Amino acid sequence: MEKINVQAFDYNLPEERIAKFPPTMRGSTRLIQLNRETGKIAHGFYSELDQALQPGDLVLLNNSKVIKARLYTQKPTGANVELLLLEKHSADQDVVMYGGKLKKGQALLVQDERILVEEILSNGLARVSSEKPLLEILEQYGNMPIPPYLNRKAIEEDVHRYQTVFASEQGSVAAPTASLNFTDELLERLQQKGIRIGYLTLHVGLGTFMPIRVEHLEDHTMHREFYHISKETVELIQTTKKEGRRLLAVGTTVTRALEHAGAEVILNSTPENIINEADIFIYPGYEFKLVDMLLTNFHAPRSTVLMLAAAFASWPLLKQAYEEALEKGYKFLSYGDSMLVL
């Protein structure tokens, strides 16, 4: 088979269409609906999501919590060193990305706290330790790791807005942005309508922002992200599928976890917790195992998340919807508007 060229997934995204800040009110963003079967495009609002769903449908959300992962430290000489904690994989979350030069055994200072460089790893990474738990230091002195394409420093508003209202499992260094506009009111309306709500955890990593540096998709090595799907959520999925109801994955992170665990979810007659590392790269040609509907943001050109959306909707239909969204003034990327693919 002929390989797929990365350049095929390109489009012109004007800088002014990137949402640099969250909307004034959470949940007030727009929502474009794309029907995969008919190609029909409709326009509405994120807060009206319940109107597109039916009783018995299952909405799955990622409850991972974003850490204040960006930390500005100083060497004893006074030189500044920026650290960025990586997403959680194991029990110990102690690997950082750093700028400049570091040496093993070097101490870094943050106010009265001391961080020790235990080991220099490859690709600008280091393993560190501290007397006070590192996550406590980050909570006190760290900054939210907002996406690099926002081209600004994090502000106080980002502490709350670059976080979902249901975030509970600490470990991400990027938000599951498709659900940033979920509100408690919307969740309540969904439940009142008889729509099931389920949660899983996938700790979102920096890899979500990494560009594809190869010419063909098949040559790209996907980053790994830890996920946990509880026994209760597995049961919800199985019940929904047995009843012939639909499953809505809210975001590419939920989709990656579900599709990586798909066979295990389907084949396990006795539901149990599923804990694994997702390294699945989903692009056009992929056959989805569990996901029936996808709620997602508008993604950057040539990104892996754009290719996942293109695999679900088909690239011609998705590109058409993107073009219409640009014409109608939709805002793109993490803090922007969203798309529901049915």
N, C-alpha and C positions, 0 to 999 in steps of 0.2 A: 504494500500500500504506500501511496505517496505521503510523505511527511507533511505536517501542517506548519506553515510559516507563521511565526509570531506576528509579523507585520500585518497579517490579515485581520488582526483584532485591534485595529487602530481607529481612532476618530479624533476630531478636533474638539478639545475641551478648552474654551476660553478661560483665562484666569479669573475673570469676574463672575463666572458661574460656579466657582468653588465656594462653598459656604465656609467662611473663615471663623464664624462664631455660631453658637447654637441659636435656635429661634428664641424669640423673647419668651414664649410660653412652650413648655414641653408638650409635644403632641399636636402642635398647630401646623405641622408641615403638610405638604401635599402628597398625594399617593396616586400614581398612575397604575391602572390595571391593564394587564396584557393577557388576552386569552390565546393560549397556544394552538387551539384547534381552529378557531375562526380567524385569528389574527386581529381581532377587534381590540381597539385601544379606548379606554375610558379614563376620565379624570375625576378625582375627588380628593378626600382628605384622609390622613392617617387615622384620625380619630373615628372615622366611619368604618374601620376594618370589620367590625362585627356584622355590618350589613352584607358583606361579601361571603360570610361563612354560614354554615348550617348546623343545627343541633346535632351533636354526635361527632362533629369534626374535632380533631386534636391539634392544639397549638403548642408547639415545643419551643421553649426559650432556653437561652444559655445564661445560667445564674453566676457565671464567673465574675469576680470583682477585680477592678483595675487597681493596681498598687501605685503609690506615688513613687514611681520607679526611677525618676531622673534625680540625681543627687550631685550637687556642686561641692567638691572637696578641695583641700589645699595640702600640698606637701609641706614639710617643716620649713622649706626654703621660701614658702610663700607662693609658689607656682600653683596655678589652678588646674585641677583635674576633674573633668566631668565623667561621672559614672552613670551607667544605665543598667539596672538590674534586668536579667533575662526572666522570661516567664517560668512558672513553676513546672517542674517535671517530677522530681523526687521529693522526699521529705525535707531535704535541705535545699533552700533557694539561696545560693551564694555565688553564682556566676554573674559577672558584670562585663559589659562592653565599656571600654575606656578610650578616651582621646589623649594623644600625646604619648609620653614614655613612662612606663612603670617597671619596677624591678621587684623580684621576689624579696620579701622581708621588709619592704618599704611601708611606712605608716602614712595614712592619709587622715586629715583632721576635718571634722565638721563640728564647729563650736567646741564643746568640751568632749565630744565623742571621738574615738580613735578607731580607724578601720585598718586592718593589716592585710597586705597583699600576700596570700599564702602560696599562690602558684600562678605563673604566667602560662596561659594556654595559647592556642593558635588563633589566627584571624582577629586579633585585637580584643581577646577575651582574657579575663583573669578570675581566679577564685579568691574570695576574700573572707575574712572573719572579723568579729567584733565582740567586745565584752557584753555590751547590751545587744539583744537580738536585732539583727539588721533591719527587719521589717518595722521595728519600733523606731529606729533611727530615721527610716524613710518616711514613716507616718508623721514624724515631728518636723523633719527638715527637707523632705523630698518634694518634688514637683510632679504633677500629672504628665505622663508621657504622651502628649497630644501628637497627632501625626505630623511628620516632617513637612508635608505639602501645605500645611496651614501657614508656614513661614512666619511664625510668631512664637513668643514665649507663652507658657501656660499662665493663666490668671486664676484668681480665686473662683470665678464662675465655673471653670473647668473641673474643679474638684467635685462638684455635684452633677454637672451636666455631661461630663465625659464618663458617665456611670449610669447603669440602668437602675430603675426604682426597685428592682428585686435582686440586685447583686448581693451575694452572700458568701461565695466561696473565693477567698483571696488567692490570686495567683497570676492574673493577666497583666500584660504590659501594653495592651491595646484593647479598646472596648469592642464588644459585639455590637457594632453600630446600628444594625438593622432594628434593634429593640431599644435604642436610646429614646425613641418617642412613645414607647409604651407608658401609659399612665395607670395609676391605681383605678381610676374611673373606667378606663377601657377594659382592664382586666375584669372588673366587676360586671360590666355589661356583657362581656363574653360568657362569663359563668352563668349569669341570669338567663342567657339565651340557650343554655344547655351545651355550650361548647366546652370541651375538656381542655385543661391547661396542664402541661407537664414541663419538667425541667431536667436539663442535663448540665454537666460542667465540661467546658473545654477552655483551657487556659490559653488565651490568644497571645501569640508571640510576635516578635519583630518581623518574622518572615512574611507576615501578611502585607508588609510594605515593600518587601524586596523586589526589585525589578527582575524580569526574566532576561538573563544575559546570554542566552543561546538563540540560534536562528530558528530552530524547530522545537515545537512544544514537547515532542517525544524525548528530547535530550535534556529537559529541565529536571533537576532533582528537587523534589518538594521538601519543605521544612517539616519537622515533626512537632506535634502539639499533644500534650497530655489531655485525655478526656475520661470522664466517669459518667456512665449511664446507670442509674440506680435500678434495682429490681422492680420498684414500683413503676418507674417510667417504662421499663421493658414491658411490663404487664399492660400498661396503658396503650402502648403501641400495638401489641398483639391483639388486644380487645378491639381497638379501632379498626385494624385490618380485617379481623374476622367478621366484623359487622358491615364491612364494605364501605366504611366511612373514610373521609380524607384526612391526610396528615399535612399540616402546614409547618414547614421549617422556617423559623424566623432567623434569617441570616445564613451566611455561608459557613459560619463556624458550626452551627447546629447541623447543617447539611453534611459537612465533612465528617463529623462524629457519627451521624446516623448511617451514612453510606459506608464508612469504614467498618462499622459494627453490623452492617446489614444482614449478612449471612448468619451471624451468631444470634441476632434478634429473631430472625425468621425460624431458624432451626431448633432453638432451645424450647423444648416442650415444658421444661421447668424453669421459669424466669429466674435470673440471678444477676447480681451486679456485674457490669462490664467495665473493666478498667484497662486502658490501652493507650498507645501513642498513634495518632492519626498522621500518616504521611501520604495520604491519597491525593493525587492530582487529578481533578475532574475537569475535562475539557470536551468539546464537541465530539460525539461518537460514544460517549459514556452512557450506559443504560442504568437509570436510577432504580434502586431496590425498594426504598421506603418512602421517599418524598413525593407527595402528590401536588403540593403547592409551595411556592417559595416567595417569602417576603424579604426584600433585600434593598440595599442602597444603590445609587448610581456609582459605578466603579471607574477607576482611572484606566486610561487606554493601556492595553498590553499587560494588564495585571492578571494574576492567577484567579482572583475573585471574579473578574469580568468573564474569564473563560468558563468558570463554573456556571455563572448565570447564562452564558451563551449555550452551554451544554444542555441546560434545562429548557430554555425558551427557543433555541435555535438562534444562531448568530444573525441571519437576515431579519427575523422578527424583532430580536432584541435591539439591533442597530436602528431599525425603523422607529422603535419606541424611544430610543435615546435621542434620535434626531427630532422627534416631535416634542420631547421634553425640553430640549434646548430651545426650540422655536417658541415654546410657551413659557419660558423663563424659569424653569425648575432649577433648584440649587443642587449641586452634585457633591459627592464624597461624604465623609463621616457625619458632619453636622447638617447635611442637606436633606432633600426630599427622598421619597422611597418608591419602590415598585413592587406590586403584587402580581406574580405570574401564576395564572390559574391553568 
